[in-house]
């Protein structure tokens, strides 16, 4: 990497990462463990010092642990939060060197080659790591060596050690079956392994054993892969002179939107939530938030949507800094357009929903979606238009009325269906009747309106021009109107 410079690797191991993260959020007095379900059994995933003092250990079943410590407190482990916490520690570790990668679920690897002199030497840098981890309430074990494998071995088995030969074979990061096989042969330390012929070991245990040994000794390379930082969608402009007029603010936003949308296009994403921060000369800051009905990265479409929010901003004695950030993004792959067929702009509806949503809120603009149910009242769903996609039309073997309302009783007389009936003080005469269509209640759902039983639906065309949807209840004879056709 660097000519004439000795490569140095630091392993940062947090043996109690999961339990200490959980206790930082919600401290617990007394023995405490985190559990993880494995093979239909709750097993200990992490434990504090009090639980360890009572003879508990990772991998023990929770039932056995409670027999050792009846006052034990437990909580389910959150591996996703542990991974997020380790990612935050990785970003913190870049203060020591730029080349930092994760090592498993509880460790970090740092390539500090050429960086130790910034801290007054290697020992001073390691001591600074210990102090800062102690101040944060984290247990940290460090290992520093010329190779990644040796640094890992020292951190896990001999913190501050300098000689690999004295460490057990488990320090080579071997599989459990391999370690058991080596111990049966009497090979318990790395020194014993190095003194044994390589060919028989390779034939019996495969190439992984010798690869791990060579990596620890520096005979085989083992790179450190740093995590890539997620893209940050934000632009900022500091103005030489304060501005306060709306056209000037909109002009600055237009200049900020252009590089922001270019970065979104490069990542094939679109913004769903934009935050505009305007800092005044008196250091007060005002924010304008824009929620979009669909992911966008077209600056010409986004810019007019800021006009309403910017018009309500109090510029005070002037604005000297403007910052624009896409706080929520969604995938928006590039779409190929055809030069043969000219279609209407598909974004017009999204733009309209966004414009109305900036006034009344996106969640208040709703659409109807088809639902898989033959019950008329359950055949549709109401969902926010900005957070749902239009689906296909309702599929039904029988026509359904345009207007649907709660059942209204009618006064009927005559045959079945009624030849004459009274509805909403209107006396109507049946001209044509189509039916019946029997609909049974969905017994697996609790619906008070359908507890009376099945219904026989009829489409009735009256001589007076009304086209109604009537139903009859055989179990308790009666006629009702529930809808009206166009």
C-alpha positions in Angstrom: 0.0 0.0 0.0 2.7 2.5 1.1 6.3 1.9 0.0 8.5 1.7 3.1 5.7 1.9 5.6 4.8 -1.1 7.7 1.1 -2.1 7.4 -0.8 -2.0 10.7 -4.3 -3.3 11.3 -6.5 -2.6 14.3 -9.4 -4.9 15.3 -12.1 -3.2 17.5 -14.2 -5.9 19.2 -17.3 -5.0 21.1 -18.1 -8.3 23.0 -21.2 -6.8 24.7 -22.5 -4.7 21.8 -26.1 -6.0 21.8 -26.7 -5.9 25.5 -25.0 -2.5 26.0 -27.1 -1.0 23.1 -30.3 -2.3 24.7 -29.3 -1.0 28.2 -28.4 2.4 26.8 -32.0 2.8 25.7 -33.7 1.2 28.7 -31.4 0.6 31.8 -32.2 -2.5 33.9 -31.1 -3.3 37.4 -30.0 -6.9 38.2 -29.4 -9.8 35.9 -30.6 -9.1 32.3 -30.4 -11.1 29.1 -31.4 -10.7 25.4 -33.0 -13.7 23.9 -33.1 -14.9 20.3 -35.4 -17.7 19.1 -33.5 -20.7 17.6 -35.1 -24.0 16.7 -38.3 -23.1 18.5 -36.3 -22.3 21.7 -35.6 -19.0 23.3 -31.8 -18.8 23.8 -29.6 -16.2 25.4 -28.1 -13.9 22.8 -26.5 -11.4 25.1 -26.2 -10.9 28.9 -24.9 -8.3 31.4 -22.2 -8.8 34.0 -24.8 -9.6 36.8 -26.2 -12.4 34.7 -22.8 -13.8 33.8 -21.8 -13.8 37.5 -24.8 -16.2 38.1 -23.3 -18.8 35.7 -25.4 -17.8 32.6 -23.8 -17.8 29.2 -24.7 -17.2 25.6 -26.5 -20.1 23.9 -28.2 -21.3 27.1 -31.9 -21.7 26.9 -34.0 -19.1 28.7 -35.8 -21.8 30.7 -32.5 -23.1 32.1 -31.3 -19.6 32.8 -34.4 -18.9 34.9 -33.7 -21.9 37.0 -30.3 -20.5 37.8 -31.6 -17.0 38.4 -35.4 -16.7 39.1 -35.2 -12.8 39.2 -33.8 -12.8 35.6 -35.1 -10.1 33.3 -35.2 -10.8 29.6 -36.0 -9.0 26.4 -36.1 -10.0 22.7 -32.9 -9.2 20.8 -33.1 -6.7 17.9 -30.5 -7.7 15.4 -31.5 -4.9 13.0 -30.9 -2.2 15.6 -27.6 -3.8 16.6 -26.5 -3.6 12.9 -27.5 0.0 12.8 -25.6 0.7 16.0 -22.5 -1.0 14.6 -22.8 1.1 11.4 -22.8 4.2 13.5 -19.7 3.0 15.4 -18.1 2.4 12.0 -18.7 6.0 11.0 -17.3 7.1 14.4 -14.2 5.0 13.8 -13.3 6.9 10.6 -11.9 9.6 12.9 -8.8 7.4 13.3 -8.4 6.4 9.6 -10.5 6.5 6.4 -10.3 2.7 5.8 -12.8 1.1 8.2 -14.8 -2.0 7.5 -17.2 -4.1 9.6 -16.0 -7.5 11.0 -19.0 -9.7 11.7 -21.8 -8.5 13.8 -19.8 -7.0 16.7 -16.4 -5.8 15.4 -14.6 -3.3 13.2 -11.4 -3.5 11.2 -9.2 -0.4 10.7 -6.3 -0.1 8.4 -4.3 2.6 10.4 -1.2 2.4 8.2 0.2 5.9 8.0 -2.4 7.3 10.5 -0.9 6.5 13.9 1.5 9.5 13.9 -1.6 11.8 13.9 -2.3 10.5 17.4 1.2 10.6 18.8 1.9 7.0 18.0 0.2 3.6 18.0 -0.1 3.3 21.8 -1.6 6.7 22.2 -4.2 6.0 19.4 -5.2 2.7 21.1 -5.5 4.4 24.4 -7.8 7.1 22.9 -10.0 4.4 21.5 -10.3 2.8 25.0 -11.1 6.1 26.7 -13.8 7.1 24.3 -15.4 3.7 24.4 -15.4 3.7 28.2 -17.0 7.1 28.2 -19.7 5.8 25.9 -20.4 2.9 28.2 -19.1 0.3 25.7 -16.8 -2.7 26.4 -14.0 -2.6 23.8 -11.2 -5.1 23.2 -8.4 -4.1 20.8 -5.9 -6.0 18.8 -3.2 -4.5 16.6 -0.9 -6.4 14.3 0.5 -6.5 10.8 -2.4 -8.6 9.4 -6.1 -8.7 9.8 -6.1 -12.3 11.1 -3.5 -11.5 13.7 -5.3 -8.4 14.9 -8.5 -10.4 15.2 -6.7 -13.1 17.2 -5.2 -10.6 19.7 -8.5 -8.8 20.2 -10.4 -12.0 21.0 -7.8 -14.0 22.8 -4.9 -11.9 24.0 -5.4 -8.2 24.1 -2.1 -6.4 23.9 -0.3 -9.7 22.8 2.5 -9.8 20.3 3.1 -13.5 19.6 0.7 -15.7 17.7 2.3 -19.0 18.5 0.9 -19.0 22.1 -2.7 -18.5 21.0 -5.1 -21.4 20.6 -6.2 -22.6 17.2 -9.6 -21.0 17.7 -7.8 -17.6 17.2 -7.6 -18.5 13.5 -11.4 -18.1 12.9 -11.9 -21.8 12.1 -15.1 -23.7 11.8 -16.2 -25.6 15.0 -15.8 -29.0 13.3 -12.2 -28.1 12.3 -11.3 -27.0 15.8 -12.6 -30.2 17.3 -10.7 -32.3 14.8 -7.4 -30.4 15.6 -7.9 -30.9 19.3 -8.4 -34.6 18.9 -5.1 -34.7 17.1 -3.4 -32.8 20.0 -3.0 -29.6 17.9 -4.1 -27.0 20.4 -2.0 -23.9 19.7 -0.9 -22.1 16.6 2.7 -23.2 17.3 1.6 -26.8 17.2 -0.1 -26.2 13.9 2.9 -24.5 12.4 5.1 -27.3 13.4 2.9 -29.9 11.6 3.3 -30.8 7.9 1.0 -28.9 5.7 0.1 -31.6 3.2 -1.6 -33.9 5.7 -3.5 -31.0 7.2 -4.8 -29.9 3.8 -5.9 -33.4 2.9 -7.8 -33.9 6.2 -9.3 -30.4 6.8 -9.3 -28.8 3.4 -7.7 -25.6 2.2 -9.5 -23.3 4.6 -7.4 -24.2 7.6 -4.1 -23.4 5.8 -5.6 -20.2 4.3 -6.6 -18.9 7.7 -3.1 -19.7 9.0 -1.4 -17.9 6.1 -3.7 -14.9 6.4 -2.8 -14.5 10.1 1.0 -14.9 9.3 0.8 -12.5 6.4 1.6 -15.1 3.7 -1.9 -14.6 2.1 -3.6 -11.3 1.5 -6.9 -10.4 3.3 -8.2 -7.0 2.3 -10.4 -4.8 4.4 -13.5 -3.7 2.5 -14.9 -0.4 3.8 -18.6 0.2 3.8 -19.8 2.6 1.1 -21.6 5.7 2.4 -25.2 6.0 1.4 -25.8 8.9 -1.1 -26.7 12.2 0.6 -29.2 14.2 -1.4 -28.7 17.8 -0.3 -27.4 21.1 -1.8 -26.7 24.4 -0.1 -25.9 27.9 -1.1 -24.5 30.7 1.1 -25.4 34.1 -0.3 -23.0 37.1 -0.4 -25.9 39.5 0.3 -29.1 38.7 2.1 -32.3 38.3 0.0 -35.9 38.6 0.9 -38.0 38.9 -2.3 -39.8 35.7 -3.4 -38.5 35.8 -7.0 -34.9 35.9 -5.6 -35.6 32.9 -3.3 -37.2 30.9 -6.1 -34.2 31.6 -8.3 -31.9 30.2 -5.7 -34.1 27.1 -5.3 -34.0 26.6 -9.1 -30.2 26.6 -8.9 -30.2 24.1 -6.0 -32.7 21.8 -7.7 -30.6 21.3 -10.8 -27.7 19.5 -9.2 -30.0 17.7 -6.7 -32.1 16.2 -9.5 -28.9 15.3 -11.4 -27.8 13.3 -8.4 -31.2 11.6 -8.1 -31.1 10.7 -11.8 -27.6 9.2 -11.4 -28.8 7.0 -8.5 -32.1 6.2 -10.4 -34.2 7.5 -7.5 -36.8 10.2 -7.1 -37.7 12.5 -4.2 -40.9 12.0 -2.2 -40.1 14.5 0.6 -38.1 17.6 0.2 -37.1 20.0 3.0 -36.1 23.6 2.3 -34.2 25.4 5.1 -33.8 29.2 4.9 -31.5 30.8 7.4 -32.0 34.4 8.2 -29.3 36.9 9.1 -30.5 36.8 12.7 -29.6 33.1 12.7 -33.3 32.1 12.8 -34.2 29.3 10.4 -37.5 28.6 8.7 -38.4 25.3 6.9 -40.7 24.6 4.0 -41.6 20.9 3.6 -42.9 19.5 0.3 -44.5 16.1 0.1 -44.8 14.7 -3.4 -47.6 12.4 -4.6 -45.1 10.4 -6.6 -41.2 10.2 -6.8 -39.9 13.0 -8.9 -36.6 14.3 -10.2 -37.7 16.8 -12.7 -36.6 20.3 -11.5 -39.1 22.1 -13.8 -42.0 20.2 -12.2 -40.8 20.5 -8.6 -39.9 24.2 -8.6 -43.5 25.6 -8.9 -44.6 23.4 -6.0 -42.5 25.4 -3.7 -44.3 28.7 -4.4 -47.0 28.3 -1.9 -44.6 27.4 1.0 -42.1 30.1 0.1 -44.8 32.8 -0.1 -45.5 32.2 3.6 -41.9 32.5 4.7 -41.0 35.5 6.9 -37.6 36.7 5.5 -37.1 39.2 8.4 -34.0 41.2 7.7 -32.9 38.9 4.9 -32.0 35.3 4.1 -28.3 34.5 3.7 -28.3 30.7 3.4 -30.6 28.3 1.7 -30.4 24.5 1.9 -32.4 21.9 0.0 -32.5 18.3 1.0 -34.4 15.2 -0.2 -35.2 13.5 3.1 -37.1 10.7 1.6 -36.4 9.0 -1.8 -37.8 6.1 -3.7 -36.5 4.1 -6.6 -37.4 5.7 -10.0 -35.7 3.7 -12.8 -35.2 5.3 -16.2 -38.1 4.6 -18.5 -37.7 4.3 -22.3 -40.1 6.3 -24.4 -41.3 5.5 -27.9 -41.2 7.9 -30.8 -44.0 6.0 -32.5 -46.9 6.5 -30.0 -47.5 9.9 -28.5 -49.2 9.6 -25.1 -50.6 12.1 -22.7 -48.3 13.2 -19.9 -48.7 10.4 -17.2 -47.4 12.8 -14.5 -50.3 15.2 -14.7 -52.3 13.4 -12.1 -49.4 13.2 -9.7 -48.7 16.9 -10.1 -52.3 17.7 -9.5 -52.4 15.5 -6.4 -49.2 17.2 -5.1 -50.6 20.7 -5.7 -53.8 19.9 -3.9 -52.0 18.0 -1.2 -49.8 21.0 -0.3 -53.1 22.8 0.7 -55.1 20.1 2.4 -52.6 17.3 3.0 -51.7 14.3 0.8 -53.5 11.9 3.2 -56.8 13.7 2.6 -56.8 13.0 -1.1 -58.2 9.4 -1.4 -59.1 6.9 -4.1 -61.3 3.8 -4.2 -59.6 0.5 -4.8 -61.4 -2.8 -5.5 -61.6 -5.4 -2.7 -62.0 -9.1 -3.1 -65.5 -9.5 -1.6 -69.0 -10.2 -3.0 -70.6 -8.1 -0.2 -71.5 -4.7 -1.7 -70.3 -2.8 1.4 -67.0 -4.6 1.4 -66.2 -4.5 -2.3 -64.0 -1.4 -2.1 -61.2 0.1 0.0 -60.4 3.7 0.6 -56.7 4.6 0.4 -54.6 7.8 0.1 -54.1 8.5 -3.6 -50.4 9.5 -3.1 -49.5 6.3 -1.4 -51.4 3.7 -3.6 -51.6 2.8 -7.2 -54.8 2.6 -9.2 -55.8 -1.0 -9.9 -58.0 -2.7 -12.5 -61.8 -2.2 -12.6 -64.1 -4.1 -10.4 -64.8 -7.6 -11.7 -68.3 -8.8 -11.2 -70.6 -11.2 -13.1 -73.5 -8.9 -12.4 -73.7 -5.1 -12.8 -73.4 -2.9 -9.7 -75.1 0.4 -9.1 -73.2 3.7 -9.5 -74.6 5.0 -6.2 -74.5 2.8 -3.1 -76.1 3.8 0.2 -77.2 2.1 3.5 -80.3 -0.1 3.0 -83.6 1.9 3.2 -86.9 0.0 3.8 -89.7 0.4 1.4 -93.4 -0.2 1.5 -94.2 -2.9 -1.1 -97.3 -4.7 -2.3 -98.1 -7.2 -5.0 -96.1 -10.1 -6.4 -92.4 -11.0 -6.0 -90.7 -8.6 -6.9 -93.2 -5.9 -6.0 -95.2 -4.3 -8.8 -95.7 -1.2 -6.8 -93.8 0.3 -3.9 -93.2 3.5 -2.0 -89.6 4.8 -1.5 -88.7 8.2 -0.2 -92.3 9.3 -0.4 -92.3 8.4 -4.1 -94.9 5.9 -5.5 -93.1 3.8 -8.1 -94.2 1.1 -10.5 -92.0 -1.7 -11.7 -91.5 -1.8 -15.5 -88.8 -4.5 -15.7 -87.1 -6.6 -13.1 -83.8 -8.6 -13.4 -82.9 -11.1 -10.7 -82.7 -12.5 -8.2 -79.0 -12.6 -7.3 -78.6 -14.3 -3.9 -75.7 -13.0 -1.7 -74.9 -14.9 1.5 -73.1 -13.2 4.4 -69.4 -13.8 5.0 -69.6 -15.8 8.1 -65.9 -15.4 8.9 -66.4 -11.6 9.3 -68.4 -9.8 12.0 -70.8 -7.4 10.3 -73.9 -6.4 12.2 -75.6 -5.3 9.0 -75.4 -8.9 7.6 -76.2 -10.8 10.7 -79.9 -11.2 9.6 -78.8 -13.7 6.8 -78.8 -13.9 3.1 -80.3 -11.4 0.6 -81.9 -11.7 -2.8 -81.0 -8.7 -5.0 -83.1 -7.4 -7.9 -82.4 -4.7 -10.5 -85.7 -2.8 -10.9 -86.4 -0.4 -13.8 -89.5 1.8 -12.8 -91.9 3.5 -15.2 -91.1 6.8 -13.5 -87.4 6.5 -14.7 -85.7 5.4 -11.5 -83.4 2.4 -11.8 -83.0 0.9 -8.3 -81.2 -2.0 -6.6 -83.6 -3.8 -4.3 -83.0 -6.8 -2.1 -85.4 -9.1 -0.2 -84.6 -10.9 3.1 -86.3 -14.3 3.1 -85.5 -15.1 6.8 -87.3 -11.9 8.0 -89.5 -10.9 5.0 -88.9 -7.3 4.0 -87.8 -5.2 1.0 -85.0 -2.6 1.0 -83.3 -0.3 -1.5 -79.5 -0.1 -1.4 -78.4 1.5 -4.6 -79.4 3.4 -7.8 -78.1 2.8 -11.3 -77.3 5.6 -13.6 
